[in-house]
Amino acid sequence: MDIDNETSDKLASISTISNQKERISSYLSLLAALLSTSPPGSSDLISLGRHFTTSTSMATVVGRRVLGAFVRALCAGTSLPLTGTAALSLDEEGSGDIDKWDAAGKKAFVGEKGEEVRRDVVEGVLGQGGISGWCDEQITVLRHLHAHLLQLEEDWLGAAKALMQIPLEGTSRLISDEEKLAVYMKIVRLLLECGEWGQAQTYFSRASLLIHTTKDKETLLSFKLSQARLFDFSARFNEAAQRYHEVSFESAIDEEDRMQMLKAAVTTSILAPAGPQRSWILATLNRDDRVHTVLHPSLSTMLRKMLLEYIVRPEEVKEFEEGLEEHQKAKVEGGGTVLERAVREHNVGACGKVYDNISFEALGAVLELVAEAAETTARRMIEQGRLRAWIDQPLHLLYFESRSAHDTDADAQGTAGGLGVVREEKEVEPVSWTERWDDRIRATSIKVETIAETIQQKGLVPVAPAA
């Protein structure tokens, strides 16, 4: 962008004035003259801003007073809250002129054309580098303003990058942990909005080290929601469902947003891998009356089918998939989407309620997979302790272990389809083939001894007299 030579000459002339008070007055007069037209010339204002931000010999009192008025005028008429790291401190004389510069800024940057000039000026001052360290405070406010303007245009990534450039460590300005936390959380929210969850996780990790420093309810709520969304993006659906469900009870959130959180909790619980942890969260959600009275019937139906371990049909999967977000439709290792894997694993467990054993060919027909893929799915679930079963390799059969003999997923659901008391889940220890064989021999021996004793007690077989 071209810099106006006349303005540059005036700035150079004013900088030679020896009297500090007169120099400040001359700078402020020039600023007022530049703002008197609507919209003002962006190149003139950029020239003025860069004159201060790139100077290494500027008197601090002069620079802070004039640059503070310049930044104040740029922020005037926007909804940017000048708090936290966006707060602008002025000296006693400068504070008395706040209303003057607010009025000048509102008049200068009015309308669509005025907003374009405002953005051009902010980007022009910030975008050419060479910024001196004495004006960290004013530059930080400009970066907040830049991020705010980009947010209004829904440029979430650009806004996040603008905030990333704010120096929070190793700066001459004293910044509290709570102020740093507010900036980190804002960056996290913006990155999540544009799907950059990898970068969001980095800034969330920084925020998690400072979250204990605040008692602000809005910040704590934002932290919980961001954590839920990060779990969701990283396919940790059990944890995401729990966090979403917690947030859905927060009275500080609008009713509509709370229902969105509840919907997200149900969705992520269904996408979670089959196992005890998912059974617990499914049972918890099933006890929430809002799931059955407010949400779409297809969601509550799918939830109950998952909870009660009924086989889910392809047409039901297709209807549910229509409501998923893009990242929830990601392909997974072994083929298929996250939902298809979750339903496949669920249907394997559901078969255990119907059959004592099943061939892999028949299991594949239920899962819509070839026999080898069905076997791989079952084997992985057994290895991870999410399915109580064993494989007869020679006969190509999957045997489901008796639920009455073990703590089962149904235990986590309580009684009456998950409406009873929730019990604590126990780790499922993997059992070797030899241990299982020994257990069965022992059980058979005990049964034989019991039968023999009963026969003897009833006198069904005469006992030979001792010789």
Solvent accessible surface area in square Angstrom, and as a share of the most:
residue,aa,sasa,rsa
1,M,137,0.61
2,D,129,0.67
3,I,72,0.37
4,D,55,0.29
5,N,119,0.61
6,E,111,0.50
7,T,7,0.04
8,S,41,0.26
9,D,93,0.48
10,K,91,0.39
11,L,4,0.02
12,A,57,0.44
13,S,69,0.45
14,I,18,0.09
15,S,53,0.34
16,T,110,0.64
17,I,44,0.22
18,S,110,0.71
19,N,82,0.42
20,Q,78,0.34
21,K,150,0.64
22,E,97,0.43
23,R,32,0.12
24,I,16,0.08
25,S,63,0.41
26,S,29,0.19
27,Y,1,0.00
28,L,18,0.09
29,S,67,0.43
30,L,15,0.07
31,L,0,0.00
32,A,36,0.28
33,A,60,0.46
34,L,26,0.13
35,L,5,0.02
36,S,73,0.47
37,T,80,0.46
38,S,60,0.39
39,P,53,0.33
40,P,5,0.03
41,G,38,0.37
42,S,24,0.15
43,S,28,0.18
44,D,28,0.14
45,L,1,0.01
46,I,0,0.00
47,S,9,0.06
48,L,1,0.00
49,G,0,0.00
50,R,39,0.14
51,H,45,0.20
52,F,2,0.01
53,T,0,0.00
54,T,50,0.29
55,S,22,0.14
56,T,129,0.75
57,S,105,0.68
58,M,30,0.13
59,A,34,0.27
60,T,69,0.40
61,V,83,0.48
62,V,0,0.00
63,G,0,0.00
64,R,97,0.35
65,R,31,0.11
66,V,0,0.00
67,L,0,0.00
68,G,0,0.00
69,A,6,0.05
70,F,4,0.02
71,V,0,0.00
72,R,47,0.17
73,A,1,0.01
74,L,1,0.01
75,C,9,0.05
76,A,7,0.05
77,G,51,0.49
78,T,33,0.19
79,S,86,0.55
80,L,15,0.08
81,P,86,0.54
82,L,46,0.23
83,T,94,0.55
84,G,34,0.33
85,T,5,0.03
86,A,4,0.03
87,A,37,0.28
88,L,22,0.11
89,S,77,0.49
90,L,38,0.19
91,D,68,0.35
92,E,162,0.72
93,E,100,0.45
94,G,5,0.05
95,S,50,0.32
96,G,66,0.63
97,D,37,0.19
98,I,46,0.24
99,D,114,0.59
100,K,108,0.46
101,W,8,0.03
102,D,28,0.15
103,A,60,0.47
104,A,25,0.20
105,G,0,0.00
106,K,116,0.49
107,K,138,0.58
108,A,0,0.00
109,F,5,0.02
110,V,96,0.55
111,G,46,0.44
112,E,141,0.63
113,K,121,0.51
114,G,0,0.00
115,E,67,0.30
116,E,89,0.40
117,V,11,0.06
118,R,2,0.01
119,R,66,0.24
120,D,53,0.27
121,V,0,0.00
122,V,0,0.00
123,E,57,0.26
124,G,11,0.10
125,V,0,0.00
126,L,15,0.08
127,G,63,0.61
128,Q,103,0.46
129,G,36,0.35
130,G,65,0.62
131,I,50,0.25
132,S,14,0.09
133,G,51,0.49
134,W,46,0.16
135,C,0,0.00
136,D,30,0.16
137,E,20,0.09
138,Q,1,0.00
139,I,9,0.05
140,T,3,0.02
141,V,0,0.00
142,L,0,0.00
143,R,28,0.10
144,H,12,0.05
145,L,0,0.00
146,H,32,0.14
147,A,0,0.00
148,H,21,0.10
149,L,11,0.05
150,L,8,0.04
151,Q,49,0.22
152,L,118,0.59
153,E,101,0.45
154,E,118,0.53
155,D,58,0.30
156,W,71,0.25
157,L,56,0.28
158,G,18,0.17
159,A,0,0.00
160,A,0,0.00
161,K,103,0.44
162,A,3,0.02
163,L,2,0.01
164,M,49,0.22
165,Q,103,0.46
166,I,9,0.04
167,P,54,0.34
168,L,17,0.08
169,E,115,0.51
170,G,93,0.89
171,T,32,0.19
172,S,106,0.68
173,R,52,0.19
174,L,174,0.87
175,I,16,0.08
176,S,57,0.36
177,D,63,0.33
178,E,80,0.36
179,E,52,0.23
180,K,26,0.11
181,L,0,0.00
182,A,56,0.43
183,V,4,0.02
184,Y,15,0.06
185,M,2,0.01
186,K,45,0.19
187,I,3,0.01
188,V,0,0.00
189,R,107,0.39
190,L,8,0.04
191,L,0,0.00
192,L,3,0.01
193,E,92,0.41
194,C,49,0.29
195,G,35,0.34
196,E,70,0.31
197,W,100,0.35
198,G,45,0.43
199,Q,73,0.32
200,A,0,0.00
201,Q,74,0.33
202,T,68,0.40
203,Y,27,0.10
204,F,14,0.06
205,S,52,0.34
206,R,108,0.39
207,A,0,0.00
208,S,45,0.29
209,L,133,0.66
210,L,28,0.14
211,I,30,0.15
212,H,144,0.64
213,T,49,0.28
214,T,8,0.05
215,K,187,0.79
216,D,66,0.34
217,K,167,0.71
218,E,138,0.62
219,T,26,0.15
220,L,64,0.32
221,L,30,0.15
222,S,15,0.09
223,F,26,0.11
224,K,74,0.31
225,L,50,0.25
226,S,3,0.02
227,Q,39,0.17
228,A,0,0.00
229,R,66,0.24
230,L,5,0.03
231,F,23,0.10
232,D,5,0.03
233,F,34,0.14
234,S,38,0.25
235,A,51,0.39
236,R,121,0.44
237,F,4,0.02
238,N,15,0.08
239,E,50,0.22
240,A,0,0.00
241,A,0,0.00
242,Q,41,0.18
243,R,65,0.24
244,Y,10,0.04
245,H,16,0.07
246,E,83,0.37
247,V,0,0.00
248,S,0,0.00
249,F,124,0.52
250,E,52,0.23
251,S,103,0.66
252,A,83,0.65
253,I,24,0.12
254,D,98,0.51
255,E,98,0.44
256,E,137,0.61
257,D,66,0.34
258,R,49,0.18
259,M,24,0.11
260,Q,98,0.43
261,M,32,0.14
262,L,0,0.00
263,K,74,0.31
264,A,22,0.17
265,A,0,0.00
266,V,0,0.00
267,T,10,0.06
268,T,0,0.00
269,S,0,0.00
270,I,0,0.00
271,L,1,0.01
272,A,0,0.00
273,P,48,0.30
274,A,10,0.08
275,G,7,0.07
276,P,24,0.15
277,Q,88,0.39
278,R,10,0.04
279,S,9,0.06
280,W,90,0.32
281,I,2,0.01
282,L,3,0.01
283,A,0,0.00
284,T,28,0.16
285,L,0,0.00
286,N,3,0.02
287,R,86,0.31
288,D,17,0.09
289,D,106,0.55
290,R,48,0.18
291,V,0,0.00
292,H,75,0.33
293,T,107,0.62
294,V,82,0.47
295,L,21,0.10
296,H,114,0.51
297,P,91,0.58
298,S,29,0.19
299,L,14,0.07
300,S,14,0.09
301,T,68,0.40
302,M,7,0.03
303,L,0,0.00
304,R,91,0.33
305,K,42,0.18
306,M,3,0.01
307,L,0,0.00
308,L,35,0.17
309,E,21,0.10
310,Y,117,0.44
311,I,35,0.18
312,V,5,0.03
313,R,123,0.45
314,P,73,0.46
315,E,116,0.52
316,E,45,0.20
317,V,18,0.10
318,K,141,0.60
319,E,90,0.40
320,F,11,0.05
321,E,47,0.21
322,E,136,0.61
323,G,50,0.48
324,L,14,0.07
325,E,99,0.45
326,E,144,0.64
327,H,44,0.20
328,Q,7,0.03
329,K,71,0.30
330,A,48,0.37
331,K,156,0.66
332,V,27,0.16
333,E,168,0.75
334,G,79,0.76
335,G,40,0.38
336,G,20,0.19
337,T,11,0.06
338,V,7,0.04
339,L,1,0.00
340,E,68,0.30
341,R,65,0.24
342,A,1,0.01
343,V,11,0.06
344,R,33,0.12
345,E,3,0.01
346,H,5,0.02
347,N,7,0.03
348,V,0,0.00
349,G,10,0.09
350,A,0,0.00
351,C,0,0.00
352,G,17,0.17
353,K,108,0.46
354,V,98,0.56
355,Y,92,0.35
356,D,118,0.61
357,N,60,0.31
358,I,11,0.06
359,S,39,0.25
360,F,4,0.02
361,E,140,0.63
362,A,44,0.34
363,L,0,0.00
364,G,1,0.01
365,A,78,0.61
366,V,45,0.26
367,L,12,0.06
368,E,125,0.56
369,L,51,0.26
370,V,101,0.58
371,A,35,0.27
372,E,124,0.56
373,A,35,0.27
374,A,0,0.00
375,E,22,0.10
376,T,57,0.33
377,T,7,0.04
378,A,0,0.00
379,R,100,0.36
380,R,74,0.27
381,M,1,0.01
382,I,44,0.22
383,E,121,0.54
384,Q,104,0.46
385,G,18,0.17
386,R,42,0.15
387,L,19,0.09
388,R,49,0.18
389,A,3,0.03
390,W,23,0.08
391,I,36,0.18
392,D,25,0.13
393,Q,101,0.45
394,P,116,0.73
395,L,115,0.57
396,H,106,0.48
397,L,36,0.18
398,L,0,0.00
399,Y,54,0.20
400,F,26,0.11
401,E,41,0.18
402,S,68,0.44
403,R,83,0.30
404,S,110,0.71
405,A,73,0.57
406,H,87,0.39
407,D,69,0.36
408,T,7,0.04
409,D,21,0.11
410,A,44,0.34
411,D,36,0.19
412,A,0,0.00
413,Q,13,0.06
414,G,16,0.15
415,T,84,0.49
416,A,79,0.61
417,G,22,0.21
418,G,0,0.00
419,L,102,0.51
420,G,21,0.20
421,V,123,0.71
422,V,40,0.23
423,R,134,0.49
424,E,161,0.72
425,E,52,0.23
426,K,132,0.56
427,E,156,0.70
428,V,41,0.23
429,E,127,0.57
430,P,115,0.72
431,V,72,0.42
432,S,54,0.35
433,W,139,0.49
434,T,91,0.53
435,E,94,0.42
436,R,33,0.12
437,W,143,0.50
438,D,73,0.38
439,D,71,0.37
440,R,115,0.42
441,I,90,0.46
442,R,133,0.49
443,A,47,0.36
444,T,79,0.46
445,S,51,0.33
446,I,102,0.52
447,K,134,0.57
448,V,89,0.51
449,E,119,0.53
450,T,77,0.45
451,I,106,0.54
452,A,55,0.43
453,E,99,0.44
454,T,56,0.32
455,I,59,0.30
456,Q,112,0.50
457,Q,137,0.61
458,K,141,0.60
459,G,55,0.52
460,L,121,0.60
461,V,89,0.51
462,P,121,0.76
463,V,107,0.62
464,A,84,0.65
465,P,125,0.78
466,A,103,0.80
467,A,155,1.20
